[in-house]
Amino acid sequence: MASNEHDSASSSRSNADSAKCPYHEGQNRSADAENPYTHSNRNGPHDTQPNAGDGKAKDEALETYRADAEGHDLRTNQGLRIADNHNSLKAGERGPTLMEDFIFREKMNHFDNERIPERIVHARGAAAHGYFQAYDNASQYSKAGVFQTPTKKTPVFVRFSTVQGSRGSNDTVRDVRGFATKFYTDEGNWDLVGNDIPVFFIQDAMKFPDFVHAVKPEPHNEIPQGQSAHDTFWDFVSLMPETTHTVLWTMSDRAFPRHFRNMEGFGVHTFRLIDREGTSRFVKFHWKPVAGTCSLIWDEAQKLWGRDPDFNRRMMWDDIKNGAALEWELGIQVVEEKDEHSFDFDILDPTKLIPESLVPVVPIGKMVLDRNPDNYFAETEQVAFNPANIVPGIDFSNDPLLQGRLFSYLDTQMLRLGGPNFHEIPINQPVCPFHNNQRDAQHRQTINTGQASYEPNSIDGGWPSETPPSDDPHGGFEPHHERVEAHKVRARSASFGDHYSQATLFWNSQTEVEKEHIIAAYTFELSKVERPWIRERVITEILPNIDLELARRVGENHGIEAPTTQPAPKGELGTSQVESDPALSLMARMPDSIATRKVAILAADGVTMEDVRSIQKQLSDEGAEGLLIAPSMAPIKASDGSMLAPDAMLNGLPSVAVDGVVVAGGEGSVKTLAASGLGLYYVQEAYKHLKPIVAIGEGKELLAAARVPVEEGVILVDDVLAASLPLRDALLAHRVWSRDSRANQMPA
């Protein structure tokens, strides 16, 4: 009522002023009289308030545009109050998301268009070309052409990325990694758009903008870049128990892979495979790295931020350039439709995985990445992935996060790449022909010669025409005929209510070293949270539901007493059919070869030539690389008078960028390195990061000067030939894990 009175009074004043104005319609005015509505105020008073000179003028001018949400209801941009901001509108609690959900579409549309032109998430990426080749067992699961011919190589383009940071952020931050694969099949493009973690933070796409807003840098100061250690992230996840499982994965060493080649990939969602008979089966997709799984450790990853922020992308680029391709097996977990409800979790819940001990992963093909892009922008930056890009033989499930992504990706790409014709950018074009009645729009490159842009038509002979579905590779796409009969609801199935059982499963599946790293990660992350009640909520209301000891240890590190019983309701705690699963540990798939490993050989003038050459040959025979690291880039004069060209300097290729260190013999060389702070620091840091260290002959004197203890993984030999086997075995183990509890005693 007050608002209406104000509007009425304003209207009355306006009418009264108009009646007095000589320029109001119907009033007499002279031809040369000034019109106050068009006359310049250059020589008169301005219509703004004078600047008081207190530095607040701009701040006051912005006051009109400031909005504080305190005390206000949640509404749409049209002012409609929102009753449920957690669930998209579905046909039944476990049914597909409905297009009519205007609240979800408004929220997601706004989110999709928040960044121009950089990707909102996954902005920092690196990519490579390659091929996929199916095994002879793949066709029994799906009629997709990509699986039918084992001798056929299907081109692929794969982009790896971090989630939170901008294009200018670092490679080795603690984050989820994107693992997106575009298959250029004969039936069209199939995009398998996943991550290096098999589960996601949220269950319903309605919450995706909220999650990303929370994990992105704080809006008031754009800090921190590419990291989750801040208040808004932990505030959100501590209030959303469904995030617990994925947060735990992110606090593990999975958060910073040593190399893209050592990274697992997952389709995350449950999809469907359709065979030639039309039988549908549920499926989870897995990428299993041939090189095994291993990671950086936290201190090492942090130091790489400054020393080589491009570490992961550089490693991939250099390896491919040098002929060392990256390889993965594509595996699937298949669940028959009759077994959909046979688990103690809902397979449509994207915060859940299917333990491999319950449903083994069946390898069905191999992917090889063997060619670098020619131009980063044209290919890596402009490539557009979309989980809605599928081919006959592959279909969607009713996973509510997947259902939302089917809308979101297309919506995002259209703005980011300048309109609906982004599919014509070379990297996005399929290898098969594509004709339809879509024409014009911004950045159109196709010159359509026919007159008919509609279907059916007779002017252009009826082309392009529909293709009836069939069980052969030339049939048109037909969605799986799923019966849907349900009420239209904005709700979530009760089967999605378990938020903790699989987090506990993951925790129980970690080795003791991995558990210690998770405790350290939670401790560090929460130390960056400024609001004490958020830290307390994580420690007292979330972590105990995973494991009481985890909560107690993190609580001790923050001076917060954790509860001795689990506070969550029984339904949220859930149950698990398996207590632990070895496949969930990084240790489950250790490398079986030292190929592509890089070892620093420390040397200076006076080095023993035989030590350098022999170590390099031993490593080369195994597919690894021995890099000569010296105090400078000046040629080294060996003890026999011959000259050696260094590959890098001590501070140019630091120990965090290699997998092991060899100190070559030679009295003069070792004396020079021991007198160098960089030389001492090099071996100290390698020790701290659990890397194998070999000292040949006089090389042990450098270790003594650096106070590196002689223990497991510190290998002293008098003869260079004796170094080969112990160095190889240590590199195969990736780290000297027995050293982990003592590593922080080293001050490096």
C-alpha positions, 0 to 999 in steps of 0.5 A: 500500500505504501508503494502505491501511495508513493507512486500516486503522489509522484504521479500527482506532482508530475502532472502538476509540474507538467501543467506549469511547464511552458513546453508542455503540450498545449501551452504557448511558447516562443520560438527562440525560448530554451527547451530545458529538456534539450538545452545543454547544461554546460554553463549551468549547474550539473544534475549530479551532486557536487563531489565532496572530495572525501573519496566516497563519490563513486561509492555513493553513486554505486549505492543504488546498485547494491543489493543485500539479500539479508531478510529476503526470500529466494525468487526468480529473476521475475520475482517469483518465490522459489519453494524448492531450490534443490531439485529439478522438476521431474516425471517422478522422483527417479524420472527424467527432468522436464523441459518445462522447468523454467526455474531450473532453465533460468538458473542454469541459463544465467550460470552458463553465460556468466563468463565470456569467452573463457569457460566457466569451469574447466577453463585451464586445459591441455589436449591431444589428438589420438585414436581409439581401437575397440577390442573384439568383445565390445560389440556384444554390449552396444551396437555403436559403430565405434565398437564394431570393428577391432581393426578400425581406429576412430580418431579422438581429441582429448582435453584434460583440465582443472575445474576451478581456476581460470586459464591463467591458473596453475596445473598442479592445484588441488582440484578435480581434473576434467577428462573429456574425450571426443570420438569422431565416429562414422555415425557422428561425434560421441563426447564422453565428458568426465572427470578423474574422480568417479563421483560428483559433488551434487546429485541434482543439476539444480545445485550446479551453479551453487556449487561452482559459485561456492568453489570459485574465488571469493567474489569480493576479492577474487581470491584464491585462484584455482583452489578450494581452501576458502570460506565459501567452498567449505561453507557450502559443502558443510551444509550439503552432506551429499558433497562429502564423498567427492570432497573426500576424493578431492582431499586425497592425492587424486587431486594432483596427478603426477602426469595426465598419463597416470590419471584415471578417467570416469564418465561419472554418470550412469549411461545406457548401452543398447545392443543390436536386439534393442536390449538396454543395460546400464553402464559406467565408463572408466579410463584405466591408464596403461602407465598406472596411477600415481600422483604428486604429493602436496608439498611438491605440488605447491612448489610446482605452482611457482617453478613450473605452473605448466607442469602437467601440460608441458609433460604431455606435450614433451612426451608426445613430441618425443614419441612417448604416446599416452595410453588408456584402456576403456572399461565398462561396468555393466548392470542389467536392467533387472539388477538396477535396484540390487545395490544398497545405493541408487545407481542414478545417484552421481555421488555414488560409484559402483565398487569394482569388487561388486561389478568388475570393470571389463576392458573393451578398447584402448585409446592412444594419444600421439599427436599434439595440436597445431594451434592451442586456440583453434583446437584446445580452446575452441573444442566444444564438448557436450554429454548430449552428443551420443550415437546409436547404441549409447543413451542416457539414464535419468541421473538428475545431474546428467539430465541437467548437463544435457541442457547446460553444455549446449547453452554454454557453448552457444554463447562462448563460441559466438552462436549456434554454428560452433559445430562448424569450427574445424575441431568440432566438425564430425568426420561424417557428413552433416546436413540438416535444415539449420541455416544462417546465424552468426559465423555461418561457414556452410554455403547452402545451395538448396532452396528448401530449409524445411522438411518435408520438401519436394523442391530439393527432392526431399533431401535431407531426409530422415533415416529409420532406426535399425540395428545396423550402423546406418540406422537413425538414432532412436531413444531407449523406449523407457516407460515413464508414468509418474506425477510431475514433482520437484523432489528427490528420491529417498534412495538418494538419501545416503550421503556417507557410506561411500565416503567411509568406503573410500576412506577404508580403502586407502593405505595408511600413507594415503590416510595421513595425506587426507588428514593433512589436506583437511587440516590445511584447507580448513586452516584457510577458512576464516570463519570459525563456525565453518571449521567447527561444522566440518569437524563436528558435523561432517567428518565424524560421519566418514570416520571418527578417527579422521574427525578426531585427528583433524579436530586436534589440529584445529583445537576442536573436540570432535564427537565420539559418535556419528551425528548424522541420521541413520538414513544419511549414514547409509550402509555398504555391501563392501567394507573396502575396495582395493581399486579405490586406492592409487596404490592399486594400479602402480606402474609396471614400467619406468618408461617416460620417467625422468631422472636428474643426474647431478654433475659439475666439472670433474664428473666421472664420464662413465657414471653419466653415460652408463646411467643414461644408457641404463635408463634409456634401455627402460624407456626412461630419460636421464637428464644432466643437471649442472650448476649452469648451462656452460659445458661440463669438463669431465675428469677424462677431459671430454665435454658434456652439454647439460640439459638444464640447470639446478634451478632450471629443472628442480627436483619437483619436476623429476622422478629420481636423482642420481649424484654422479661420481667425481671428486671435483664435481661433488665438491662443487655441488656440495659448496652450492646451496642449490646442490644441497637443496636439490637432494634434500628436496628429493628426499623430502618428496620421497624420491629415490636417490642414488649416489655413485662413488664420491657422490655420497659426500654430497648426501652427507653434506646435505644431511640426507640419511642413508635409509631405504630409497637412498642407494649408495654404490661404488660401481655405476653398474650396481645402480641399475637394478635398485634404481629401477625398482625404486622408480617402479614403486613411484615413491619411497613410502616408508620415508613419509612419516619422517619426510617433514624433518627435512627442512627443504 
